[in-house]
């Protein structure tokens, strides 16, 4: 074999190795990464399918169902507590009424309606304010609205439209530090 033949073979071998290296870098290596990622994706899909399949209590679906049952139980317990509270307030001999967060009357007990001599329809919304004597309404409203906006206890002695002197004491329903849902207000002789 001549020197030229050896040189030619070395050149051809170098070119073949360069070509194979380029095929490895440009084609085979990215394809292997894709296959690895594909295997990861397929594995993730299988894991998700297993979690969503009911399998005796350890699936994601079972956890969601259990959470729903817990939420329904909490809602039922909350409804019972609300009804129990409303019933006890309704039969109280102390005149009571409840406002929303704007100061509108949304509920009153029989003792309050008996004291005012008005039906729930007559005093609902802002109409309960007519029970406050006309001369004291502006000052009363300023204090009441201040307590509403600041979610703080309300207590004020006022004359009523029927000539009584009463103390109105209200406690806010605090929903969080910055928000309240309204007041529960009681009336007592001053």
C-alpha positions in Angstrom: 0.0 0.0 0.0 1.3 3.3 -1.0 1.5 6.4 1.0 -1.1 8.0 -1.1 -3.5 5.1 -0.4 -2.9 5.4 3.4 -3.4 9.2 3.2 -6.6 8.7 1.3 -7.9 6.1 3.8 -7.0 8.4 6.7 -8.8 11.3 5.1 -11.9 9.1 4.4 -11.8 7.7 7.9 -11.5 11.3 9.3 -14.4 12.4 7.1 -16.5 9.5 8.2 -15.8 10.1 11.9 -16.6 13.8 11.4 -19.8 12.9 9.7 -20.7 10.4 12.5 -19.9 13.0 15.1 -22.1 15.5 13.3 -24.9 13.0 13.1 -24.6 12.3 16.8 -24.6 15.9 17.8 -27.3 17.1 15.4 -29.6 14.1 15.1 -29.1 11.2 17.6 -28.4 13.2 20.8 -31.5 15.5 20.4 -33.6 12.4 19.5 -32.5 10.7 22.7 -33.4 13.8 24.7 -36.8 13.8 23.0 -37.3 10.1 23.8 -36.2 10.7 27.4 -38.7 13.6 27.7 -41.3 11.5 26.0 -40.8 8.8 28.5 -41.1 11.3 31.4 -44.3 12.7 29.9 -45.7 9.2 29.5 -44.7 8.4 33.1 -46.4 11.6 34.3 -49.6 10.8 32.4 -49.6 7.3 34.0 -49.2 8.8 37.4 -52.1 11.3 36.8 -54.3 8.4 35.5 -53.5 6.4 38.7 -54.3 9.4 40.9 -57.6 10.0 39.2 -58.7 6.4 39.3 -60.6 5.2 42.3 -58.3 2.8 44.1 -59.5 2.2 47.5 -59.2 5.6 49.1 -55.8 7.0 48.1 -56.7 8.7 44.8 -57.1 12.4 44.1 -60.7 11.8 43.2 -61.3 10.1 46.6 -59.7 13.1 48.4 -61.9 15.5 46.5 -65.0 13.5 47.3 -64.0 13.3 51.0 -63.4 17.1 51.0 -66.9 17.7 49.5 -68.5 15.5 52.2 -66.6 17.5 54.9 -67.8 20.8 53.4 -71.4 19.6 53.3 -71.1 18.6 56.9 -69.7 22.0 57.9 -72.4 23.8 56.0 -75.1 21.7 57.7 -73.6 22.3 61.1 -73.4 26.1 60.4 -77.1 26.1 59.3 -78.1 24.4 62.6 -76.0 26.9 64.6 -77.6 29.8 62.7 -81.1 28.5 63.2 -80.4 27.8 66.9 -79.1 31.3 67.4 -82.0 32.9 65.5 -84.5 30.9 67.6 -82.9 31.9 70.9 -82.8 35.6 69.8 -86.4 35.5 68.5 -87.8 34.3 71.9 -85.6 36.7 73.9 -87.6 39.3 76.0 -85.0 41.9 75.2 -85.9 43.9 72.1 -83.3 43.0 69.4 -82.8 43.8 65.7 -80.1 43.1 63.2 -78.7 45.3 60.4 -76.6 44.5 57.4 -73.2 46.2 56.9 -74.9 49.3 55.5 -77.2 49.8 58.5 -80.4 48.4 57.0 -82.6 46.4 59.3 -82.8 42.8 58.1 -84.3 41.0 61.1 -86.0 41.8 64.4 -87.5 39.8 67.2 -91.0 39.9 68.5 -90.0 42.0 71.5 -88.6 44.8 69.3 -91.7 44.8 67.0 -93.9 44.9 70.1 -91.9 47.8 71.6 -92.1 49.8 68.4 -95.7 48.8 67.6 -94.7 48.2 64.0 -94.6 45.1 61.8 -91.4 43.9 60.2 -92.5 45.4 56.9 -92.9 48.8 58.5 -89.4 48.9 59.9 -87.4 46.9 57.3 -84.5 48.6 55.6 -83.7 52.1 56.9 -87.3 52.6 58.1 -86.3 51.5 61.6 -84.7 54.9 62.0 -88.1 56.5 62.3 -88.2 55.0 65.8 -85.5 57.4 66.8 -86.9 60.8 67.8 -86.7 63.3 64.9 -84.6 65.8 66.9 -81.9 63.2 67.7 -81.7 61.3 64.3 -78.9 63.3 62.8 -76.5 62.9 65.8 -77.6 59.3 66.2 -76.8 58.5 62.5 -73.4 60.2 62.7 -72.4 58.0 65.6 -74.0 54.9 64.1 -72.4 55.3 60.7 -69.0 55.9 62.4 -69.4 52.6 64.3 -70.4 50.9 61.0 -67.4 52.1 59.1 -65.0 51.3 61.9 -66.5 47.9 62.9 -66.7 48.9 66.6 -69.3 48.6 69.3 -72.2 51.0 69.2 -73.9 52.4 72.4 -76.1 55.4 72.5 -78.9 56.7 74.7 -81.7 58.2 72.6 -85.3 59.4 72.9 -87.7 57.5 70.7 -90.6 58.7 68.6 -93.0 57.4 71.2 -91.4 59.4 74.1 -89.2 56.6 75.7 -85.6 57.0 76.6 -83.7 53.9 75.6 -80.1 52.8 75.3 -79.2 51.1 72.0 -76.2 48.9 72.1 -74.9 47.2 69.0 -72.1 44.7 68.4 -70.6 44.2 64.9 -70.4 40.8 63.2 -66.7 40.9 62.3 -66.0 38.9 59.2 -62.3 39.8 59.4 -60.1 42.6 60.8 -61.3 45.0 58.1 -64.8 44.0 57.4 -68.0 43.4 59.3 -71.4 42.0 58.2 -73.7 44.2 60.3 -74.8 44.8 63.8 -77.0 43.0 66.4 -78.6 45.8 68.4 -80.4 45.6 71.7 -82.7 48.1 73.4 -82.9 48.6 77.1 -84.5 51.3 79.3 -82.1 54.1 79.9 
